[in-house]
Protein backbone atom coordinates (compact mmCIF):
# COMPACT_ATOMS: atom_id res chain seq x y z
CA UNK A 1 0.00 0.00 0.00
CA UNK A 2 1.53 3.29 -1.03
CA UNK A 3 -0.63 5.65 0.97
CA UNK A 4 0.61 6.90 4.34
CA UNK A 5 -1.34 6.53 7.53
CA UNK A 6 -3.36 9.55 8.54
CA UNK A 7 -6.33 11.43 7.17
CA UNK A 8 -7.03 10.61 3.53
CA UNK A 9 -8.65 12.94 1.02
CA UNK A 10 -11.05 11.08 -1.25
CA UNK A 11 -12.08 12.71 -4.52
CA UNK A 12 -15.77 12.04 -5.14
CA UNK A 13 -18.38 13.28 -7.64
CA UNK A 14 -19.73 15.58 -4.91
CA UNK A 15 -16.32 16.96 -3.96
CA UNK A 16 -13.49 16.04 -1.64
CA UNK A 17 -14.21 14.03 1.49
CA UNK A 18 -11.70 13.66 4.30
CA UNK A 19 -11.37 10.20 5.79
CA UNK A 20 -10.53 10.77 9.48
CA UNK A 21 -7.08 9.77 10.65
CA UNK A 22 -8.61 8.15 13.76
CA UNK A 23 -10.18 5.57 11.47
CA UNK A 24 -7.75 5.31 8.59
CA UNK A 25 -4.40 5.36 10.44
CA UNK A 26 -4.96 2.09 12.35
CA UNK A 27 -6.71 0.52 9.35
CA UNK A 28 -3.90 1.37 6.93
CA UNK A 29 -1.27 0.22 9.41
CA UNK A 30 -3.08 -3.11 9.84
CA UNK A 31 -3.42 -3.57 6.08
CA UNK A 32 0.24 -2.67 5.54
CA UNK A 33 1.32 -5.32 8.05
CA UNK A 34 0.12 -8.17 5.82
CA UNK A 35 -2.96 -10.09 4.73
CA UNK A 36 -5.97 -9.52 6.97
CA UNK A 37 -9.44 -10.99 6.94
CA UNK A 38 -12.52 -8.92 7.68
CA UNK A 39 -12.78 -10.73 11.03
CA UNK A 40 -9.18 -9.82 11.87
CA UNK A 41 -9.75 -6.16 11.00
CA UNK A 42 -12.86 -6.18 13.22
CA UNK A 43 -10.48 -6.65 16.16
CA UNK A 44 -9.34 -3.03 15.77
CA UNK A 45 -11.02 -1.09 18.58
CA UNK A 46 -12.98 1.34 16.41
CA UNK A 47 -14.49 -1.52 14.37
CA UNK A 48 -15.17 -4.12 17.09
CA UNK A 49 -18.77 -2.94 17.49
CA UNK A 50 -19.10 -1.24 14.11
CA UNK A 51 -18.73 -3.71 11.24
CA UNK A 52 -20.60 -1.30 8.96
CA UNK A 53 -17.95 1.36 9.55
CA UNK A 54 -15.23 -1.13 8.65
CA UNK A 55 -17.05 -2.12 5.47
CA UNK A 56 -17.52 1.54 4.49
CA UNK A 57 -13.87 2.32 5.21
CA UNK A 58 -12.65 -0.63 3.15
CA UNK A 59 -14.98 0.32 0.30
CA UNK A 60 -13.64 3.88 0.31
CA UNK A 61 -10.07 2.55 0.08
CA UNK A 62 -11.07 0.20 -2.75
CA UNK A 63 -12.92 2.93 -4.69
CA UNK A 64 -9.83 5.12 -4.43
CA UNK A 65 -7.64 2.24 -5.70
CA UNK A 66 -5.57 2.07 -2.50
CA UNK A 67 -6.45 -1.56 -1.80
CA UNK A 68 -7.88 -4.57 -3.62
CA UNK A 69 -9.42 -7.74 -2.21
CA UNK A 70 -7.72 -11.07 -2.76
CA UNK A 71 -9.24 -14.50 -3.14
CA UNK A 72 -8.82 -16.68 -0.06
CA UNK A 73 -8.42 -19.95 -1.92
CA UNK A 74 -5.37 -21.27 -3.74
CA UNK A 75 -7.31 -22.77 -6.65
CA UNK A 76 -6.35 -21.79 -10.15
CA UNK A 77 -9.33 -19.95 -11.61
CA UNK A 78 -10.10 -20.72 -15.24
CA UNK A 79 -13.67 -19.48 -15.74
CA UNK A 80 -12.37 -15.98 -16.33
CA UNK A 81 -10.89 -16.91 -19.73
CA UNK A 82 -14.29 -17.14 -21.45
CA UNK A 83 -15.58 -14.08 -19.63
CA UNK A 84 -12.53 -12.03 -20.67
CA UNK A 85 -13.02 -13.15 -24.29
CA UNK A 86 -16.64 -11.96 -24.13
CA UNK A 87 -15.60 -8.63 -22.56
CA UNK A 88 -12.97 -8.16 -25.28
CA UNK A 89 -15.48 -9.04 -28.00
CA UNK A 90 -17.76 -6.27 -26.72
CA UNK A 91 -14.72 -3.96 -26.42
CA UNK A 92 -15.56 -3.17 -22.83
CA UNK A 93 -12.74 -1.32 -21.03
CA UNK A 94 -12.28 -4.02 -18.39
CA UNK A 95 -9.53 -6.48 -17.56
CA UNK A 96 -10.31 -9.37 -15.24
CA UNK A 97 -8.03 -9.98 -12.26
CA UNK A 98 -8.84 -13.57 -11.29
CA UNK A 99 -6.48 -13.53 -8.29
CA UNK A 100 -8.68 -10.85 -6.77
CA UNK A 101 -11.99 -12.16 -8.07
CA UNK A 102 -12.68 -8.80 -9.73
CA UNK A 103 -12.00 -6.61 -12.75
CA UNK A 104 -10.25 -3.28 -13.26
CA UNK A 105 -10.67 -0.55 -15.83
CA UNK A 106 -8.20 -0.69 -18.74
C-alpha positions in Angstrom: 0.0 0.0 0.0 1.5 3.3 -1.0 -0.6 5.6 1.0 0.6 6.9 4.3 -1.3 6.5 7.5 -3.4 9.5 8.5 -6.3 11.4 7.2 -7.0 10.6 3.5 -8.6 12.9 1.0 -11.0 11.1 -1.3 -12.1 12.7 -4.5 -15.8 12.0 -5.1 -18.4 13.3 -7.6 -19.7 15.6 -4.9 -16.3 17.0 -4.0 -13.5 16.0 -1.6 -14.2 14.0 1.5 -11.7 13.7 4.3 -11.4 10.2 5.8 -10.5 10.8 9.5 -7.1 9.8 10.7 -8.6 8.1 13.8 -10.2 5.6 11.5 -7.7 5.3 8.6 -4.4 5.4 10.4 -5.0 2.1 12.3 -6.7 0.5 9.4 -3.9 1.4 6.9 -1.3 0.2 9.4 -3.1 -3.1 9.8 -3.4 -3.6 6.1 0.2 -2.7 5.5 1.3 -5.3 8.0 0.1 -8.2 5.8 -3.0 -10.1 4.7 -6.0 -9.5 7.0 -9.4 -11.0 6.9 -12.5 -8.9 7.7 -12.8 -10.7 11.0 -9.2 -9.8 11.9 -9.8 -6.2 11.0 -12.9 -6.2 13.2 -10.5 -6.7 16.2 -9.3 -3.0 15.8 -11.0 -1.1 18.6 -13.0 1.3 16.4 -14.5 -1.5 14.4 -15.2 -4.1 17.1 -18.8 -2.9 17.5 -19.1 -1.2 14.1 -18.7 -3.7 11.2 -20.6 -1.3 9.0 -18.0 1.4 9.5 -15.2 -1.1 8.7 -17.0 -2.1 5.5 -17.5 1.5 4.5 -13.9 2.3 5.2 -12.6 -0.6 3.1 -15.0 0.3 0.3 -13.6 3.9 0.3 -10.1 2.6 0.1 -11.1 0.2 -2.7 -12.9 2.9 -4.7 -9.8 5.1 -4.4 -7.6 2.2 -5.7 -5.6 2.1 -2.5 -6.5 -1.6 -1.8 -7.9 -4.6 -3.6 -9.4 -7.7 -2.2 -7.7 -11.1 -2.8 -9.2 -14.5 -3.1 -8.8 -16.7 -0.1 -8.4 -19.9 -1.9 -5.4 -21.3 -3.7 -7.3 -22.8 -6.6 -6.4 -21.8 -10.2 -9.3 -20.0 -11.6 -10.1 -20.7 -15.2 -13.7 -19.5 -15.7 -12.4 -16.0 -16.3 -10.9 -16.9 -19.7 -14.3 -17.1 -21.4 -15.6 -14.1 -19.6 -12.5 -12.0 -20.7 -13.0 -13.1 -24.3 -16.6 -12.0 -24.1 -15.6 -8.6 -22.6 -13.0 -8.2 -25.3 -15.5 -9.0 -28.0 -17.8 -6.3 -26.7 -14.7 -4.0 -26.4 -15.6 -3.2 -22.8 -12.7 -1.3 -21.0 -12.3 -4.0 -18.4 -9.5 -6.5 -17.6 -10.3 -9.4 -15.2 -8.0 -10.0 -12.3 -8.8 -13.6 -11.3 -6.5 -13.5 -8.3 -8.7 -10.8 -6.8 -12.0 -12.2 -8.1 -12.7 -8.8 -9.7 -12.0 -6.6 -12.7 -10.3 -3.3 -13.3 -10.7 -0.5 -15.8 -8.2 -0.7 -18.7 
